[in-house]
Each structure stands twice: as structure tokens, then as C-alpha cells.
Amino acid sequence: MGMPVIIEVCDPGVRTGTVDRAYEWFRLVDRIFSTYRPESEISRLNRGELALADADPAVRSVLRRCASLRTQTAGYFDAEACSPGDGVDPSGLVKGWSVAGAARILERDGLRNFSINAGGDVLVRGQAPQGGPWRIGIQHPLVGDAVAAVVAVSDLGVATSGAYERGAHVIDPHRRAPPEHVLSVTVIGRSLPTADAYATAAFAMGAGAAAWCAGLEGYESMVITEDERVVTTAGFDRHRVR
């Protein structure tokens, strides 16, 4: 998927092949959704070589969810605007969606205590190796070897969007340009795919990110502005490790 994917399992007696199946799932998602693979279904769909009706059911499901999120975010989460002139790019949802799918594979085999980290988007279940909630570091948007915050969470997803991992890959679809006045957005919530999409949408909003995140029901956030001001919701601060 063009990023490190790390699975950490704390349950005893893990069945042979359980984690392998989770990684095979990630490889399947990459084969279907990668915008870098010319043979992927998304690439073929964008070139007009594959009709949406003939695509994998997962493609249709993801694109329906993208359309719904576009409405929920006033157009700031836009799978078409992410790839102007080249069709659709649902990557802003697919990363979190793929992690949630891998979690279901682990859970079906009875695992209850694990962490999945895909390029900084993290889903955790149960307890960490040392007991208690998992501690997740959120990368500083300007300093590569530093964290901006550490949160302690259980049974939640943590997603961060910014320009420091893949460059200016998120754009404001209304201005057709990279967002301004914001360095990163982190969103915490029960659904990692939704948190991932909300973080992407909020980052695309630029200066309006913090105000929009404050109105999200069931999701908490941390926004770092261009002048390195940190704006958090009260719920986010309850997770934060001081």
C-alpha cells in the first residue's frame, strides 16, 4: 500500500496464519484500489476500461460511502477532487477502511487485544502489552522524529491527515488548491474509516478545520494550525497523556 503496516497482537495462542490473512487482505486492497498500479480496478475504472457495474463489490461500496461523506462534509471530502482530471481516488477512505477490515479478520479468529497501524492511522482493541489502554504517538507535522501529542485509547481509531507524510496530496476541492493555515488534523472515534475521512476533510478545510471538528458528534480532534497553535476538543484532552 506504499506505507508501513504494523500489526501487534497481545493475545496468547494466536492461530497460525491469522496475521498472515490480515496482511493478505491488505495486499488484496492494494491490488483493487491502488492509484499507482495501472492494473488495479480503480486505475482501470478511471481509464474507462472497467464499468462500475462490473467492478468488485468493494469498489462500489467504497465509492457509495465516499459520495455520502462528500455530502456530510459540505464537499470537502471529495474522491473526484482528489484526482482532478483522472477520475476518482478514494484513498482518503480506503486506508482506514482496509484497517477496519483487517481488524475483523483478527476478531473472527478470537483475537481481542491488538493494534493495527497503517501509515499513522491506528486502530486498537482491548489492552496494550503492558495492560491498560494503548498509547499512540501523533507525529509532529514539522519535526520528523518528534510527536505532537500522545493519547491513551482502547477500542478506538486514531487518524491523522497532513502534508508531511505524502506531501501536498490533499486539496481543498472548492479552491482546487492545497489547504492553507493548517499543518495537521487528528480525529479519534469508534470508526477508523470515518475518522480517517473526517481528518482528510477537515485538513482540506484549512482555517476552518477546528471549528468544523468541534461540531462532530462522537469524534474528538486535535488541529495544529500554521502558526503551530494546537486546538483540541474537550474529549480529545481526556485521552491525552500529559
Backbone hydrogen bonds, N-H to C=O, Kabsch-Sander energy under -0.5 kcal/mol:
donor,donor_aa,acceptor,acceptor_aa,energy
6,I,117,N,-2.8
8,E,115,S,-2.8
10,C,113,N,-3.0
11,D,113,N,-0.7
18,T,15,R,-1.9
21,R,17,G,-2.3
22,A,18,T,-1.4
23,Y,19,V,-2.1
24,E,20,D,-2.2
25,W,21,R,-1.8
26,F,22,A,-1.7
27,R,23,Y,-2.0
28,L,24,E,-2.2
29,V,25,W,-2.6
30,D,26,F,-2.3
31,R,27,R,-2.1
32,I,28,L,-1.8
33,F,29,V,-3.3
34,S,30,D,-1.9
40,S,37,R,-1.4
41,E,31,R,-0.5
42,I,32,I,-2.0
44,R,40,S,-2.5
45,L,41,E,-2.7
46,N,42,I,-2.3
47,R,43,S,-1.5
48,G,45,L,-1.0
49,E,44,R,-2.4
50,L,44,R,-1.0
54,D,51,A,-1.4
55,A,51,A,-0.5
55,A,52,L,-1.3
59,V,56,D,-1.3
60,R,56,D,-1.4
61,S,57,P,-2.4
62,V,58,A,-2.7
63,L,59,V,-2.5
64,R,60,R,-1.9
65,R,61,S,-2.1
66,C,62,V,-2.4
67,A,63,L,-2.0
68,S,64,R,-2.0
69,L,65,R,-2.5
70,R,66,C,-2.0
71,T,67,A,-1.4
72,Q,68,S,-2.1
73,T,69,L,-2.0
74,A,71,T,-1.4
75,G,70,R,-3.1
76,Y,73,T,-1.8
78,D,76,Y,-0.9
82,C,78,D,-1.6
83,S,80,E,-1.2
86,D,83,S,-2.5
89,D,79,A,-2.5
92,G,89,D,-0.5
93,L,90,P,-2.1
94,V,90,P,-2.4
95,K,91,S,-1.5
97,W,93,L,-2.4
98,S,94,V,-2.9
99,V,95,K,-1.8
100,A,96,G,-2.2
101,G,97,W,-1.8
102,A,98,S,-2.1
103,A,99,V,-2.2
104,R,100,A,-1.7
105,I,101,G,-1.5
106,L,102,A,-1.9
107,E,103,A,-2.6
108,R,104,R,-2.2
109,D,105,I,-0.9
109,D,106,L,-0.6
110,G,107,E,-2.0
111,L,106,L,-2.2
114,F,125,R,-1.3
115,S,8,E,-2.5
116,I,123,L,-2.5
117,N,6,I,-2.8
118,A,116,I,-0.5
118,A,121,D,-2.9
119,G,4,P,-2.3
119,G,117,N,-0.7
121,D,118,A,-1.7
122,V,120,G,-0.6
122,V,158,V,-2.9
123,L,116,I,-2.4
124,V,156,L,-2.4
125,R,114,F,-2.8
128,A,132,G,-2.5
131,G,128,A,-2.2
134,W,153,V,-2.6
136,I,134,W,-0.6
136,I,151,V,-3.0
138,I,149,A,-3.0
139,Q,137,G,-0.6
140,H,146,A,-2.8
144,G,142,L,-0.6
146,A,143,V,-1.6
148,A,138,I,-3.6
149,A,138,I,-1.0
151,V,136,I,-2.4
152,A,239,H,-2.7
153,V,134,W,-2.5
153,V,151,V,-0.6
157,G,189,G,-3.1
158,V,122,V,-3.3
159,A,187,V,-2.7
161,S,185,V,-2.9
163,A,183,L,-0.8
167,G,163,A,-0.9
169,H,167,G,-2.5
172,D,177,A,-3.5
175,R,172,D,-0.6
176,R,172,D,-2.3
177,A,172,D,-1.1
183,L,224,I,-3.4
184,S,224,I,-1.5
185,V,161,S,-2.4
186,T,222,M,-2.7
187,V,159,A,-2.9
188,I,220,E,-2.8
189,G,157,G,-2.0
190,R,218,G,-0.5
192,L,190,R,-0.7
195,A,191,S,-2.5
196,D,192,L,-3.1
197,A,193,P,-2.2
198,Y,194,T,-2.9
199,A,195,A,-2.4
200,T,196,D,-2.0
201,A,197,A,-2.7
202,A,198,Y,-3.0
203,F,199,A,-2.3
204,A,200,T,-2.0
205,M,201,A,-1.2
205,M,202,A,-0.5
206,G,202,A,-0.6
206,G,203,F,-1.2
208,G,205,M,-1.3
209,A,206,G,-2.1
212,W,208,G,-1.9
213,C,209,A,-2.7
214,A,210,A,-1.9
215,G,211,A,-0.5
215,G,212,W,-1.2
216,L,213,C,-1.8
218,G,216,L,-0.5
219,Y,216,L,-0.7
220,E,188,I,-2.3
222,M,186,T,-2.2
223,V,231,V,-3.1
224,I,184,S,-2.5
225,T,223,V,-0.6
225,T,229,R,-2.8
226,E,181,H,-1.2
228,E,225,T,-2.4
231,V,223,V,-3.1
231,V,229,R,-0.6
232,T,230,V,-0.5
233,T,221,S,-2.0
237,D,233,T,-1.9
238,R,234,A,-1.1
239,H,235,G,-0.8
239,H,236,F,-1.2
240,R,236,F,-1.1
241,V,150,V,-3.4
242,R,240,R,-0.6
